[in-house]
Every structure is written in structure tokens, then in C-alpha cells.
Amino acid sequence: MTAHRFQPSRPLTGRIRVPGDKSISHRSLMFGALAVGRSRISGLLEGEDVLATAAALRAMGARIERDGDDWIVDGVGIGGLLQPEQALDMGNSGTSTRLLMGLVASHGITAAFTGDASLSKRPMGRVIDPLSTMGASFTPSPGGTLPLMMEGMQPAVPIEYRLPVASAQVKSAVLLAGLNTPGTTTVIEPVPTRDHTERMLRGFGVAVTVEEIDGEKHISVTGPVDMTPCDIVVPGDPSSAAFFAVAASVVPGSDLVIENVGLNPTRNGIFRVLGQMGASIDYLDEREVGGEPVADLRVRHAALKGIEVDPDIAPSMIDEFPVLFVAAALAEGTTVTTGLEELRVKESDRLSAMAAALTLAGASVEETPDGLTIHGSGGALLPGGGPVTTHLDHRIAMSMAVAGLASSAGVAVDSTEPIATSFPNFMALLAEAAA
């Protein structure tokens, strides 16, 4: 493992562009593979997770090739996925695993899914349950985890499924299974989650209906569908932009523009919460790209104030809490977060991992069963320290990198290797902004 110390930073200035959105990158490959004909994708995130999706789709018959800066996908059509010859290695990607299980569920093929040690601890029962009801059969490892073997069912059975946990991955897995299932498959969403699947399916010509009934969203597709290929420009990942937005907010003298950031309302919670804390964020050139709202963000250093974060905003920023905790550690006053039990089953237990990491860097943090309470430094630099344990979790590593920029002695992390899964050029962009 490569340890690294992130040193105190000069002001972050200039213009940067973060990699493409991970959620949209995964789906653009999958939907391109299910269309008949050629789709072209520009701005695809080329991290390990997305490349795991591409490799699995190739193993099931799609042609996916790089063409200059773009990617070309020649799809096999709905119902056209082929039996893979070997196990599909998902690496560290929960999104790839759960969405591809949905795809396989309504095809008459058998597939084995494997992953790294971290992914093999993550719960898959939440997708196994609804997909089993549709007719797929599963042989998971004890505890409902990877490695697992699954057998799809063609034709599968359409279902109406109410999500027991707020999870865009579970919703998407059921809807993707519904694409090749005769009849109408409906997912009922008591709490809204990110809606890239619904937006992008429409872009590929699928009639997705969304109705509000008794305060709950009912999302339906009627299969089997035909998907039309399309060209996609992937907006910048708001999760990746969040690290730079927090860094520019807490490093004195910073004035940074982050270009082409996706601002889907189910994903932009971090920027709304930073705004409530007093961050200076201007939204420049607001526009729509491929059905998704996009803008350039100008972020300047500002004095942040501690707040009580509304738990209802959690689904729209679930992956950004680690870096929000860093902002809170440098704010004036106390920040209280609740309703974050989901963070305990991510790539690591992100509540205990961030509590330990920030404490080691000199912050004042209390851990509760469903959140953290953080007493801010009032704008003073954190003392720094480490090496902090990242648990091979990319978001812990990048969040503590940001903490190091606003510390007196720097913050060491035990490994920067996991950053490649979601943000391969993170270190280079950080150096560029601080140059």
C-alpha cells in the first residue's frame, strides 16, 4: 500500500474539469449494450468500476471500444445477452454488480459474479429478493454476498415492488430486469433516490412512467422494450466535484471554477448543504446535457458555520458525507448529522472510519449510531497527523486528502491506491489547482 502525506495547500485557483459521472457512465454502457446499433459516449469515467461494467458487457456479447476520447458501444439488443464463458469480476463496484444482476435476471443465461474483498462483504440480499420474485434463482455465499451464481429466467415475471431501503441500485436492478419481461414492472419508492435510470432510459427510447400516488413515486416499464442507440455526453461527477468544492471552501484565498458539473436534484445535496453552511458557490452557465442539468461551479473560500443537517437530504448526497464531515471539522460551531445508517455498509463503515480519521487529524468528533456530531475548529487549520486508515475506501482517502490541505502539519493516509476506482486523476488535478 502506498502511504502519502497531503500537505497544507496554497489557494486553489483556475479552472478544472472533474471526470464523468460514475452512475451515468455505468448506465450509458449498459443501455448502449441493450440497444440495437451504435451508441457513442463522450466524457466516460475511465475508473476501474466503470471498466468492470464494460468488461462484463463484453463477456455477454456487446462490442465496446475506445475511439480517441470517446467510447463506441455496438449493442446486442434486449434479450440478446449471451452466456458469459467465465465469472464476471466486479472488482470493487457495487453498482456494476447490482445493476448487471438485474439485466441477467430476465435473460435465459447463467452468470457467476465475483469481486474483491471489500465488495464481497457488501449486502446483495436487497437485490436478490425482488429478482427472485421475478423468477431468477441465486446461489450466493453465506450472508447473501459475493461470490454468487445466478440463473436468469426468460420470460421473467413482472412484479410491483416497494423498496424497503432507499436505494437507486435496487430500483434500477428491478427496472432493468423489467426491460425484457413481458408485462408491466413497477417499483414503488417511498423516499426519492437518484433518477438517472429513468432519465436515461427515456433517452434510449423507453417509455418510463412515473406517477405520484399517496406521496410515493410509482415507476413503471412495460416490456419487452426496444432500445434505440444514442450519443451521450456524460456530465462531470458531482461526487468528484464535491472534494474540490469543499477544498476551495476551506483553503484560504481559493477561487476555483469546476466545469461541467452534473446537478441532478437527486444528487446535488452536498452543494445545497454547503450553501446552508455559508459556502460561496456560484452556478455559471446553467444548461441541460442529455436530460441532466449541468453548470460550472465557481467556489471561493468562505467562513463555514456548523448546522444540523436535515436527514431527508441524505439520499441526494449519501456518498458525499465523508467530505462534508471535513468541511464541518473546519467550520465555526457544531454540525450534527443523523439518519446515516446506510454509511455503515458502504466500501467501509464510513461513520466509524471518518470519526477515527478526523480525530487522528486533530478534529473533535463524536460518533452516534446513525451519524457524527462534529465540533468545528472555527476556521483554524486542523493540527494534522496520521497515517489515517482508509480501509481501502476511495472516499475516505480523498476526504482526508482535503483535510490535509487545510491542516498545519499535513495529513498522511495509509493508501492512495483505492482512489483509482473512482477518480484516477485526483492527485494530478489537486496539484494543478494548487500550482
C-alpha positions, 0 to 999 in steps of 0.5 A: 500500500502506498502511504502519502502525506497531503500537505497544507495547500496554497489557494486553489485557483483556475479552472478544472474539469472533474471526470464523468459521472460514475452512475451515468457512465455505468448506465450509458454502457449498459443501455448502449449494450441493450440497444440495437446499433451504435451508441457513442459516449463522450466524457466516460469515467475511465475508473476501474468500476466503470471498466468492470461494467464494460468488461462484463458487457463484453463477456455477454456479447456487446462490442465496446471500444475506445475511439480517441476520447470517446467510447463506441458501444455496438449493442446486442439488443434486449434479450440478446445477452449471451452466456458469459464463458467465465465469472464476471469480476466486479472488482470493487463496484457495487453498482456494476454488480447490482445493476448487471444482476438485474439485466441477467435476471430476465435473460435465459443465461447463467452468470457467476459474479465475483469481486474483491474483498471489500465488495464481497462483504457488501449486502446483495440480499436487497437485490436478490429478493425482488429478482427472485420474485421475478423468477431468477434463482441465486446461489450466493455465499453465506450472508447473501454476498459475493461470490454468487451464481445466478440463473436468469429466467426468460420470460421473467415475471413482472412484479410491483415492488416497494423498496424497503431501503432507499436505494437507486441500485435496487430500483434500477436492478428491478427496472432493468430486469423489467426491460425484457419481461413481458408485462408491466414492472413497477417499483414503488419508492417511498423516499426519492433516490437518484433518477438517472435510470429513468432519465436515461432510459427515456433517452434510449427510447423507453417509455418510463412512467412515473406517477405520484400516488399517496406521496410515493413515486410509482415507476413503471416499464412495460416490456419487452422494450426496444432500445434505440442507440444514442450519443451521450455526453456524460456530465462531470461527477458531482461526487468528484466535484464535491472534494474540490468544492469543499477544498476551495471552501476551506483553503484560504484565498481559493477561487476555483471554477469546476466545469461541467458539473452534473446537478441532478436534484437527486444528487446535488445535496452536498452543494445545497448543504454547503450553501446552508453552511455559508459556502460561496458557490456560484452556478455559471452557465446553467444548461441541460446535457442529455436530460441532466442539468449541468453548470460550472461551479465557481467556489471561493473560500468562505467562513463555514458555520456548523448546522444540523443537517436535515436527514431527508437530504441524505439520499441526494448526497449519501456518498458525499458525507465523508467530505462534508464531515471535513468541511464541518471539522473546519467550520465555526460551531457544531454540525450534527448529522443523523439518519446515516445508517446506510454509511455503515455498509458502504466500501467501509463503515464510513461513520466509524472510519471518518470519526477515527480519521478526523480525530487522528487529524486533530478534529473533535468528533463524536460518533452516534449510531446513525451519524457524527456530531462534529465540533468545528475548529472555527476556521483554524487549520486542523493540527494534522497527523496520521497515517489515517486508515482508509480501509481501502475506501476511495472516499475516505482517502480523498476526504482526508486528502482535503483535510490535509490541505487545510491542516498545519502539519499535513495529513498522511493516509495509509493508501492512495491506491483505492482512489483509482476506482473512482477518480484516477486523476485526483492527485494530478488535478489537486496539484494543478489547482494548487500550482 
